[in-house]
């Protein structure tokens, strides 16, 4: 019997017999492996959250109650159980299902959840709104243990504990111990607290004591005194949360019972659930870090780890070479050692490598402290996650002119991870940091040159932004120059930086074959912008096309237009090809470039348009 395909809504799930739930969970795992192997996506985290998600949906109604996943890459099962099962062939594909919760996709998704550690804060906002509006629905935040390394999570937990708002927080612990269980008494009490009989006793006790508040306070003080004497006080208790667990995260019946009991208490409760990342698929259980995010693969064979060198790996090797010559160079990352290519650095220089967990704000401030004391810290971080450090970038790094280098990985479009992960905004916010220098390499050779400049020649904050993936056809090295003229011509000025090299140069060749002579200028140092070569070109061509994989705010194109106006250059026509608002949905990078006019055809078309426009003078 195929149970999974009979579930189209929450009512269908609740009608499934308890004895059939294990079969349903196995069907979900098989479905996940089959679909993700064809589309790519986050696999291990979802395999580990199957029973937990089923239990949550049997207790809560996701279209009425608010289930917040932190981070949302563990929400595939949630999507399957809320009417989107048949859409999984389109997962993370253009115009298909998002890889994260997305309110525009379903009423069952209460919030976008792409960055970690904020679910408790969002849940508390919803809880306060519920109270003020006199509404009735339940709120549960599902927090991964990785998200618990972020300080924002503890701000939310502290507020939840003191607020006394009815809220349930589920800690999905699939590998990192938060509070150690101490001794036999702790294990005994944990087992006792998870028994149905204990739940029934507790419920009856509270109902009786509700009418005898004086007696309840006396007994409660006695219980807390005994508890403090027998057990060390845990952090969750200190924060005012009722701690429940640990619960076996693959025993759906136990999970369901614990969640129901926690919901009935009408106080802030934290349920500690222990799961196995990659559960049910041996390769993913053995190497969950490899199967966290995967491309297409053969489930019978597993993920192929052999791949071409990408920008992240090349950066790690380049930094390691520089560190071998300079003992002051240190590498810092926030839960992204492998993602940012720093494995080789960590292995060779473990005393100069710092992995901080999901703590980007702390990382930026710590790097400022390291720089103040004479070190040369390099913070390797995804563009989308560096956003979390903005205050520290200004206050701790920029205002004091600290020499911290930011290796901004995944700058520009990243593709299928969608709106929460596109590297759209780094130029915009980094441009506001006092004293900041920003480089944009177009090849591995330029990454080497620019990293060396940033580390060994610059004195204040500096950022090197580079894309996800491998280098393209362009392999030259203009990294020692601030601005480079790659093609000469008098009809139109094309300005670009970084990963846009290949489509721009291809478009220039195509246009030249049509008799259009573009002057192609590559910006290597985005900030401070060396504008004179561009302005000189515009005085001749009086037509501009800027091409950038960044949002328009703070873009090079906007800066050039402003400086041209201030220099008294009257342009006949101009086009800015960029990421617009920066809010870009999921799809392959090639698909998105085509949609935005950032491919060869789109660039050539924009040039033809500005050529055709009549000069107003």
Secondary structure, DSSP 8 states (H G I E B T S, - for coil): ---GGG--SHHHHHHS-GGGHHHHHHHHHHHHHHHHHHH-EE-HHHHTTHHHHHHHHHHS-TTTSEEEEESGGG-HHHHIIIIIGGGGGGTTSTTS--SS--TTT-TT--S---SSS-HHHHHHHHHHHHHHHT----EEEEEETTGGGSHHHHHHHHHHHHH---EEEEEEESS--SS---HHHHHHHHHHHTSHHHHHHHHHHHHHHTT-HHHHHHHHHHHHHHHHHHS---HHHHTT-EEEEEEETT-HHHHHHHHHHHHHH-SEEEEEEE--TTTT-HHHHHTTTTSSEE-S-BTTTB--------HHHHHHHHHHHHHHH-TTEEEEESS-TTTTT-HHHHHH-GGGEEE-SS-HHHHHHHHHHHHHTT-EEEEEEEHHHHGGGHHHIIIIIITTT---EEEEET-B---TT-TTT-B-SHHHHHTTSTT-EEEE-SSHHHHHHHHHHHHHT--S-EEEE--SS---S-----TT-SEEEEE--SSEEEEE-GGGHHHHHHHHHHHHHTT--EEEEEESEEETT--HHHHHHHHHH-EEEEE-SS-STT-HHHHHHHHHHHTT---SEEEEES-TTS----S-HHHHHHHHT-SHHHHHHHHHHHHHS----
